[in-house]
């Protein structure tokens, strides 16, 4: 397979929009649960099933859907997944019952892997010298999609209604999928791969790629730290500082700084070895966590803690995911499936274990949990790793 020499700016912009809209579908509901509950005349706390269905569906998509990128033509697979996602979003806007919505949210999770399919596709088709820039732009779009979806869906639901929000994003997602039909170039696929044998071979691929295992586990440790923070911040701030959900929601704007993570990573890697950059970022998380244990719940401390954690975790994802995709471009979708599955499991464990830490130790637990996760991730990075260094070579 001969990689493309360049990716036109228009095409890259389209890929970025499609990536952002595909991942945003997972979190639209998080800012609209109160309005959705009011529509169906049910308590807000009973809608936890929507998040569970979406996360479960996304996990299924990562495990069972991403490997298809190495088997099926991308011009058919990627647009169809995004067009199907748009159609399901429209169906949600017309859903007559919470039971049907729960089923549809599971489908949304499965179909939200279009952005990850695009990232793997670019890792295969873009020239090596352009790959870090392109993948970095796509990851920035992924982060922006998650952030803007939480903010704009809440604002839109308040002024237009939650059904109108799903109608609007459903139509936009459909149009993006249709636009992709003519803007994704064909790439070489392995016609000898068959789906069920390929899934069985995933375990072998995991065992045969020690660098994949190391990088996926390191990234998962850092993502566990971040998810442990955000999954428990609202309840802790409400219980101890008496903040409303709106006040806590404003803290999401701290993640805007992390949108520059890919560009920052490229600059740092021009001066430092990639593993040294991870150690540098991890050291930053440790330092801000220790400061938090001393200063507690002061607002400037919370903001600094969130910014440092977001920037570090997003930057480390850019480094580790980019290196995993370059291990074997022909198997990029399968490698991405394994990486993202471990990454996703790290998030789930982080929510659970972070909740235990916060329950027993309050704000001290909020700061100590990411510190422990970070130290564990750095230990995995350095364990029997002869390539660990700080100077770029």
ZATORSE-63931 format. One record per residue: z, x, y of N, C-alpha, C in turn. Coordinates in steps of 0.02 Angstrom, whole numbers, plus 32768, in hexadecimal, padded with zeros to 4 digits. Atoms other than C-alpha are relative to their C-alpha. Layout:
BEGIN
ZXYZXYZXY ...
***
This chain:
BEGIN
8000802A7FC48000800080008000802C803E 80047FDA7FC27FCD804780A880227FD98037 7FDD80257FCC8046801781337FD67FF7803E 802180097FC180077FD181D880128039802F 7FF17FCB7FD07FF88052826180297FE68039 7FDA801C7FC880407FDD82E380077FB57FF6 7FF58048800180837F2E82FB7FF87FE78047 800B80197FBC803F7ED18393803E7FE0801D 7FC4801A7FE080C17E9D841280067FB47FF6 7FFF8048800980907DE68402801A7FEE7FBA 7FEA800D804580A97DEC8346804980107FF8 7FB97FEF800481507E458357802B7FCB8023 7FDA80357FDD818A7DC283D680057FC17FD5 8000803A802D81587D38835C8030800B7FC6 7FD27FF0803781B57D8F82CE80487FFA8017 7FBC80027FE6824F7DA0833C80187FB8800A 7FEE80467FF6824D7CE7836B800D7FDE7FBC 7FF8801E804282367CB482B4804080177FDF 7FC27FE6801D82C57D25827D803C7FDF8020 7FC8801E7FDD833A7CE28302800A7FB67FEE 7FFB8048800F83127C2B82DF80137FF47FB8 7FF0800B8047831F7C3F8223804B80087FF3 7FB97FF5800D83D07C878225802B7FD1802A 7FDA802D7FD684087C1582B3800F7FBE7FDD 7FF78040802383F57B7F824080417FFD7FDA 7FC27FFE8027848F7BB881E0803C7FEC802A 7FC380097FD785047BA482757FFA7FCA8035 800680347FCC84C07B1682E2803B7FD07FFE 7FCD8034800685427A9E829F804580158018 7FBC7FE87FF285D87B0C82C880197FEA8044 7FEB80167FBD85D97AD7837F7FFA7FB48008 800D80487FF985B27A20835980297FD67FCF 7FDD80258034862E79EF82D280257FC4801B 7FDA80387FE48695798183467FD37FC4800C 802E80377FF485FD791A83787FE47FE37FC0 80198018804285BC791082C580367FD47FE0 7FC98027801E866878D4828A80077FBC8023 7FFA803F7FDC866C785083137FC97FD07FEC 8038802B801485C1780E82DE80107FDB7FBF 7FF2801D804185FE77F1822D80487FE57FFB 7FBC801A7FFD86AE77BD8264802D801E7FCA 7FD77FDC80318707784181FE8023803A8023 7FDD7FC87FE1878678CA82257FD680408001 80277FC27FF9873D796F8262800D80307FC6 7FEF7FCF8034879B79D481DE7FE27FF07FBC 8021800F8040873D797A81527FB9801C7FFD 80447FE67FFF869979CB81887FFB80497FEB 80037FBC801A86C97A74813F7FCA80067FCA 80327FFE803786527A4480B17FBB80148019 80417FED7FE685BD7A5D81247FF9804D8003 80027FB67FFE85E97B15813F7FFD801D7FBA 80007FE78045860D7B2E80867FBB7FF77FE1 8043800D801C85667ADE80567FCD8031801C 802F7FD27FE085087B4A80D3800980477FE6 7FF37FBC8018855C7BEB809C7FED80087FB7 80147FFD804785447BC37FE57FB480037FFA 804980008002848D7B9C80037FE380438016 80197FBF7FE884757C3D8065800A80367FCB 7FF47FD0803584C47CA17FD87FCE7FF87FC8 8032800D803384507C4E7F5A7FBC801B8017 80407FE77FE683BC7C767FCA7FFB804B7FFE 80007FB7800183ED7D2C7FD87FF5801B7FBA 80037FE7804584007D417F1C7FBE7FEC7FDF 8039801A802683727CD47EDC7FBF7FFE8028 803C80087FD782FB7CC87F707FE28041801A 801B7FC27FE282EC7D757FC07FD480297FD0 802B7FD8802C82A67DCB7F237FB87FE67FFB 8044801B8002820F7D567F2E7FD180258030 802A7FDB7FD181D37DC27FBF7FDA80397FE0 80257FCB8024819D7E477F417FCF7FE37FCE 802B80208032813F7DC77ED77FC97FD6801E 802E80317FE380EA7D487F487FE1801A8040 80207FEB7FC1806E7D637FD780297FEC803C 7FD680107FC780D17D6D807A7FE17FCC802E 802080307FD4804F7D0680D7800D7FB87FE9 7FF080438019807F7C748067804B7FF67FFE 7FB88009800B81377C92804180277FF88041 7FD780017FC3817C7CB680F07FF37FC2802B 800B803D7FD881257C2B815380177FC17FDD 7FEB803C802481477BAB80CA804C7FF88003 7FB780057FFD82017BD580CA80177FE98045 7FEB80137FBD820D7BC381887FE87FB98011 801780457FF681A27B24818D802E7FD07FDB 7FD2802B802782107ADA810480447FFA8022 7FC080017FDC82AB7B0A81677FFB7FD0803B 8009802D7FC882667AAF820080017FB77FE9 80028044801A82457A14819680467FE77FED 7FBC8013801382F77A138151802B7FF4803E 7FDA800A7FC2833F7A2682017FF07FBC801E 801380437FE882DE798B823380207FCA7FD6 7FE08031802C8321792E819C804B7FF98011 7FB980037FEC83D3795C81D280097FD2803C 7FF980297FC383B47908827A7FFC7FB57FF0 80058047801383917865821D80307FEE7FC8 7FD4800C803A841678758195802F7FC6800D 7FD6803B7FF5847277CF817F804880087FE8 7FBD7FF9801D850C78138124801480497FFC 7FE97FBA8006857878B0811A7FF0801E7FBB 80107FE78043855378BE805F7FB9801D8000 80447FE77FFC849878CE807F7FFC803D802D 80007FC57FD484BB7947810E8018803E7FDA 7FE77FC78026851F79B680987FCA801D7FD3 80377FE9802B848C79BF80207FCB8024802A 80327FE17FD5841479E580AE80188043801C 7FE67FC07FE884877A6D80F07FFC80367FCB 800A7FD0803684817AC080467FB8801A8000 80477FEC7FFD83C27AC080547FF3802C803C 80077FD67FC483CE7B078104801580487FF0 7FE97FBE801284337B9980C07FCD80257FD5 80317FE0802D83B27BBC80377FC280168027 803E7FF47FDD831E7BB480AF8008802E803D 7FF57FD77FC583707C1C81397FF5804A7FF4 800C7FB98010833C7CBF80E47FBD8018801C 80407FEC7FE682957CC0813F8003803F802A 7FF97FC47FD882D47D4281BA8009803E7FD6 7FF77FC6802D830D7DB5812E7FBF80117FDC 80427FF4801F82637DA080DA7FD380258031 80297FDD7FCE82107DD5817D801580488009 7FE87FBB7FF9827F7E6F818C7FE7802A7FC6 80187FDB803A82527EA480DB7FB4800A8003 80497FFB7FF981997E8080FC7FED80388030 800F7FCC7FD0819A7EF08195801180457FE5 7FEE7FC0801E81F27F7A81347FC880187FD2 80387FEE802C815D7F7680BC7FC180138027 80437FFD7FE280CD7F6881367FFC802A803F 80017FDA7FC181007FC481D58004804B7FF1 7FFF7FB8800A80E1807E81E38047801C8007 7FBB7FE68001817E80E781C3801B80128046 7FE87FED7FBE818681288276800F7FC4802D 7FF4803C7FD98184807782BA80357FD37FE1 7FD3802C802681F68029823680457FF88021 7FBD800A7FE282A0804D828A7FFF7FD3803D 800480297FC382677FFE832E7FF47FB67FEE 801180458012821C7F6382DC803C7FDE7FDE 7FC6801D802382AF7F468266803A7FF68030 7FCB80087FCE83267F6382F87FF67FC3802B 800E803C7FD882CF7EDD8360800F7FC17FD8 7FF4803B802A82D77E6282CE804B7FF47FF6 7FB88008800783907E8482B380217FE88041 7FE780197FC083B17E6C836D7FF37FB68007 801180477FFD83587DC58361802D7FD87FD2 7FD28022802E83C47D9782CC80447FF7801F 7FBF80067FDF84637DBD832C7FFD7FCE803A 8007802D7FC784227D6183C67FFC7FB77FE8 80068043801B83F57CCA835C80447FE27FEE 7FBD8017801284A77CBD831980297FF0803E 7FD9800A7FC384F47CCE83C67FE77FC38027 801B80357FD684807C5A842580047FBC7FDD 7FFB803F802384847BD6839C80447FE0800A 7FBD801B7FF785407BC383AE80097FE58047 7FF680137FBA853A7BBA846C7FD37FC58014 803080317FE7849C7B54848B80047FBE7FD9 7FFC803E802684B47AD783FD803B7FD68019 7FC780267FE585607AA884427FEF7FE18043 8013801B7FBF851A7A9384F27FCE7FC77FF7 80328033800B84847A3184B3801C7FC17FE2 7FE2803B801F84EC79BE844680277FD78032 7FD880247FCE855D799484D87FD57FD7802F 802A80227FCF84CB796385487FC97FD57FE0 80378024801F8447792684CD80147FDB7FC0 7FED801B804184A578FC842D7FEC802F7FC8 800D7FCF803584AB795F838C7FC07FF17FDB 803E80118023841A7900833D7FC3801A8028 80377FE77FD683AA792E83D17FFA804C7FFA 80017FB8800883DC79E583BD7FDB80137FBF 80227FF0804083A579E583067FB67FED8002 804680107FF98303798D83347FDB80378025 80207FCD7FD882DC7A0F83B87FF780417FDA 80067FC0802483047AA9834F7FD57FF87FC1 802B800C803A82AC7A5A82B97FB780078014 80467FFC7FE9820A7A47831C7FED80488012 800E7FBB7FED82167AF783647FF9802D7FC2 80037FD8803E82377B4182B77FBF7FF27FDB 80408012801F81A17AE282707FC680248023 80367FE07FDB81307B2582FA7FFE804B7FF4 7FFE7FB8800E816A7BD782DB7FE4800F7FBB 801A7FF7804381467BC682227FB47FF97FFD 8049800A7FFD80977B8582477FDE803B8022 801D7FC67FDE80777C1482C17FFE803D7FD2 7FFE7FC6802E80A87C9182397FC87FFF7FCD 80358006803380207C4F81C57FC5802F800F 803A7FD77FEC7F9C7CB18227801480448019 7FEA7FC27FE180067D43825F8026802E7FD1 7FE17FD3803180497D9081BF7FC8801E7FD5 80337FDE80277FD77E118170801680057FB7 7FF07FF980477FCC7E1D80B5801A80467FF2 7FE87FBF801680297EA980607FFD80027FB3 80057FF8804880217EEE7FB1803E7FE37FDD 7FC9801B8027808C7E917F327FF680167FB8 80017FEB804680B77EBC7E7F7FEF7FC37FD6 8016803A802680517E3F7E1A801D7FFF7FBA 7FE47FFE804480A87E787D7A80497FE97FFE 7FBC80187FFE81527E3C7DB580027FB67FEE 7FF480468011818F7D997D6980477FEF8014 7FC380127FDD821D7D387DB6803F800C7FD7 7FC27FF9802682A07D2D7D2C800D80487FEA 7FF47FB9801082867DE07CEB80148028803E 7FEF7FDB7FC3828D7E1B7DA080497FF68013 7FBA800C7FF183357DC77DBB802D80277FD2 7FD87FD8802F83777E1A7D1E7FFE804A8012 80077FBA7FEE83377EC07D5F802680138040 7FDA7FF27FC4839B7EAE7DFF803E802B7FF2 7FC67FD8801384337EF27DA67FEE80487FF4 80177FBC800D83D17F897D6D7FEF80248041 80117FE37FC083907FA57E1D804080168025 7FC07FF07FE184447FA27E5C801D80407FE2 7FE47FC58022847980237DDA7FD7803F800D 802B7FC67FF783E380947DFA7FFD801A8047 80037FEC7FBA83FC809E7EB68046800C801B 7FBB7FF47FE884A380F17EDE80067FFA804C 7FFC80067FB7847780F77F9880027FB78016 7FFC80487FF3845B803B7F9680487FE87FF8 7FBB8016800D850880217F4A802E80188038 7FD47FE47FCE855C80957FC67FF77FDC8043 800D801C7FBF8508804E806180127FB68003 7FEF80478001851C7F98802D804B7FF58003 7FB88007800085D57FAE800B802080158042 7FE77FEB7FBE85F2800D80AD7FF47FC98033 800F80367FD0859A7F858111802B7FC27FF3 7FD7803A801185FA7EFE80B3804880088019 7FBC7FF47FE686A17F4E80E280057FF1804A 7FFF800B7FB786757F4C819A7FF47FB68010 800C80477FF286307E9A8192803D7FD67FEC 7FC28023801386CF7E62813880318003803A 7FD37FF97FC687307EA681CD7FED7FCF8037 8016802C7FCA86C67E46824B800A7FB67FEE 7FF98046801486C67DA481E8804A7FEC7FFC 7FB9800E800187827DB181CF801B7FF28045 7FEC800C7FBB87937DB7828C7FEA7FBA8017 801B803E7FE387217D2682BB80157FC27FD8 7FED803A802787547CB5822B80477FE8800F 7FB980117FF6880B7CB88261801680038049 7FED7FF77FBA88067CD8831C80137FBE8021 7FF480407FDE87FD7C21835380457FE37FEE 7FC0801D801588927BE882EB803B8029801B 7FC97FD67FE788FD7C7E831F80097FF8804B 7FFC80087FB888D27C6B83D8801D7FBC8012 7FE580437FF388F97BB183D1804B7FFE7FF1 7FBA80038014899F7BCB8377802E8029802D 7FD47FD27FDB89E07C5B83E27FF37FFE804B 801180007FB989847C4E84897FF17FBA801B 800E80467FEE89647B9284887FBC7FF88021 804480067FE788AB7BAC84AB7FDE7FC47FE0 802A8035801C88327B1C84957FC580207FDC 803B7FE6802487987B2E84267FCB80188032 80307FEA7FCD872F7B3A84C580118044801C 7FEB7FBF7FE687957BCC85077FF280377FCD 800E7FCE803487887C2784617FB5800B7FF8 80487FFB800786CF7C0084597FE0802E8034 801B7FD37FCD86B27C5F84FC800280497FEB 7FFC7FBA801886E57CFE84A17FC180147FD9 803F7FF0802486417CF084407FD08026802C 802D7FDC7FD385EB7D3284DB800B804B7FFE 7FF67FB8800886387DDC84B67FCC801E7FD1 80327FE8803085B67DE8842B7FBE80118021 803E7FEF7FDD852D7DF584B07FF7804B8003 80047FB77FFC85577EAE84BE7FE1801C7FC0 80197FE78040852D7EC384057FB57FF87FF8 80498008800584797E8C84247FDD8042800D 801E7FBE7FF484597F3C8461800E80337FCA 7FEE7FD1803584987F8883BF7FC580267FE3 80387FDA801C83EC7FB383767FE78037802E 80177FCC7FD183B780108414803380388004 7FCB7FCD7FFE845F806A841B7FFE802C7FC2 80037FDB803F844F809B83647FC780328001 803A7FD37FFD83A280E583818010803D802C 7FEE7FC97FD383E6814D84128032802E7FDE 7FCD7FD78021847E818883B07FE3802A7FC8 801D7FDC8039841581B9831A7FD080378017 80267FC87FE683AB8228838A802C803C800D 7FD27FCA7FF18446829083A8803080107FC7 7FD17FF8803784B38275830F7FDF7FED7FBE 80158016804284978267825480177FB87FF7 7FEF80478007849881B0821E80467FF57FE4 7FBC8009801C853781C681B7803580118034 7FD27FF07FCA858B8218824C80077FC78032 7FFD803A7FD3855E817F82B6802F7FCB7FE3 7FD48031802085B5810E8237804980158008 7FBB7FE77FF88651817C823D80177FF78048 7FEF80097FB9864D817982FC80117FB8800F 7FF480477FF4864180BB8300803F7FE87FDD 7FC38012802486C780A8827B803E80198023 7FC77FE47FDB873A811982DF80107FD5803D 7FF6802D7FC8871F80A6837480267FC17FED 7FDE803C80188756800F830F804A80107FF0 7FBB7FEC800F87F1806C82D0802880088041 7FDC7FF47FC1881F80A0838280117FBE8023 7FF3803E7FDD880D7FF283CC80307FD37FD8 7FD180268029886C7FA5833980478019800B 7FBE7FE47FF488FE801C835280197FED8046 7FED80157FBD88FD7FF4840C80167FB78001 7FEF8046800489017F3C83E180457FF57FE1 7FBD8005801E899B7F5383738036800E8034 7FCF7FEE7FCC89F27F9C840C80007FCD8038 8004802C7FC689B27F26849580027FB67FEE 7FF98045801789AE7E86842D7FC97FD2801A 803080357FF1895A7DE8846E7FEC7FFD804A 80187FFE7FBA89327E1E85217FB47FF68001 804780127FFE88877DD985517FD1803B8005 802E7FC57FFE88367E8085847FFE80247FBC 7FFF7FDF8041886E7EC884DD7FD67FD97FCD 8027802A802E88247E36847C7FB5800A800C 80477FF87FF0877E7E4784D87FE680447FEB 80157FBC801487757F0484BD7FFC80057FB5 7FFE7FFF804987A27EEC84067FC27FDD7FE3 803A8025801987187E6A83EB7FBF8025800F 803D7FDC7FEE86947ECF84487FF6803D7FD2 80067FC5802A86B97F6F83E87FF17FEE7FB8 800B8015804586BE7F1483417FB97FE77FF7 8044801B8006861C7EB583607FCB80388004 80317FCA7FF785BC7F4D839F7FFF802E7FC2 7FFD7FD2803985F87FBB830F7FE37FE17FC2 80188020803E85D67F3F82847FB57FF48003 8048800B7FFA85297F0F82C67FD980417FFC 80217FBF800284FC7FC682DF7FFE801B7FBA 7FFE7FE7804485337FF482317FD27FD87FD2 80308027802784CE7F6481EA7FB9801A800B 80437FE67FF084347FA782447FF380407FDA 80097FBF8022844F805581FC7FF97FF77FB5 7FFF8005804984798023814A7FC67FD67FE5 8036802A801883FA7F9781367FBD80238008 803E7FDB7FF68370800281807FF680367FCC 80067FCB80328395809081087FF47FE27FBA 800B80208042839D801A80727FB87FEA7FFA 80458018800482F47FCF809C7FCE803A7FF8 802D7FC6800682A8807E80A6800680247FBD 7FF87FDF804182E680B07FF87FC27FF87FD5 803D800E8027824F805E7FA67FDD7FC48021 802180387FDE81DB7FF680177FE07FCD7FD1 801F802F802F81867FAA7F7E80337FCE7FE4 7FCB802C8019822E7F5F7F4A802C7FE88039 7FD7800E7FC582687F367FFB80237FBD7FFB 7FE18042800382887E7D7FDA80397FFF7FCE 7FCB7FFF803282ED7E9F7F3D803B802A8018 7FCA7FD87FE483507F297F9280267FD98036 7FE080287FCB83707EB68026802A7FC87FE2 7FDA8035802283A97E2D7FAF8044801B7FE9 7FC27FE38018842B7E9F7F61802E8014803A 7FD87FEB7FC684637EE7800880207FC48022 7FE780397FDB84757E3E805D80317FD77FD6 7FD18024802B84CD7DF17FC6804580218004 7FC17FDB7FFA85537E797FCB801D7FF78046 7FEC80097FBA85587E6B808980207FBB800A 7FE880457FFA85717DAE807C80437FF87FDC 7FC08003802485FB7DC27FF9803880228028 7FCF7FE07FD586527E39807080197FD18036 7FED80317FCD86517DB180F580307FCC7FE4 7FD58033801F869B7D31807E8045801C7FF1 7FBF7FE2800E87257DA780458027800E8041 7FE07FF37FC087477DD680FA80227FC3801D 7FE3803E7FE787647D21812A80417FF07FDC 7FC68010802987DF7D0A809C803A8031800C 7FCB7FCD7FFA883F7DAE80A6801980068048 7FEB7FFF7FBA883F7DAC8164802F7FC78010 7FD380397FF7888E7D00815E8045800D7FE6 7FBF7FEE801C89197D4180EF8025802F802F 7FE17FCF7FD389397DD38165801A7FDE8040 7FEC80227FC2893E7D6281FE803B7FD17FF3 7FCB802F801089AD7CE281A7804480247FFB 7FC07FDD800B8A317D65817B8015802C803C 7FEF7FCF7FCD8A267DDC82107FE87FED8046 801580167FBD89D97D7A82A17FCD802F801F 80307FD57FDD89817DE483247FFF80477FE3 80007FBE802089B87E8382CE7FD280007FC3 802D80068039895F7E4782317FB87FFC8016 804580057FE688C57E1D829A7FE48045800F 80187FBD7FF088BB7ED282D28002802F7FC3 7FFA7FD3803988F47F2682317FCB7FF47FCB 80318010803488787ECB81C07FBE8026800A 803E7FD87FF787D97F16820E800C804A7FFC 7FF17FB8800788317FBF82167FFD80157FB7 80007FF08048884D7FBC815A7FB97FFD7FE4 804580068018879B7F7F81397FD6803C8015 80267FC87FE68754800881A7801080417FDB 7FED7FC3802487B7809281537FE57FFF7FB9 801B800580438781805280A97FB5800D8001 80487FF57FFB86CB804F80E17FEF804A800C 800C7FB87FF486D581028124800F80297FC2 7FF17FDC803E8726813A80817FC67FFA7FCF 80398009802C869580EF801F7FC4802A8017 80377FD87FE5861981468093800880497FED 7FF47FB9800D866A81EF8075800B80127FB8 7FEF7FF28045869381DD7FBC7FC680237FDB 80317FD88024863382667F607FBB7FFE8021 803F80047FDA85B082607FE97FF38044801F 800F7FBC7FE88567830E80017FD67FFF803F 802B80047FC684F482CF808A80267FEC8040 7FD980157FC68581829980FE8004803A8032 7FFD7FCD7FCC856F82FA81A07FFA7FDD8043 8000801D7FBC857282E1825D7FC580188029 80377FE57FD884E9834F82A17FBE7FE97FE3 8042801780178438830A82987FD7803B7FE7 80297FCA801C83C9837382277FBA7FE87FF3 
***
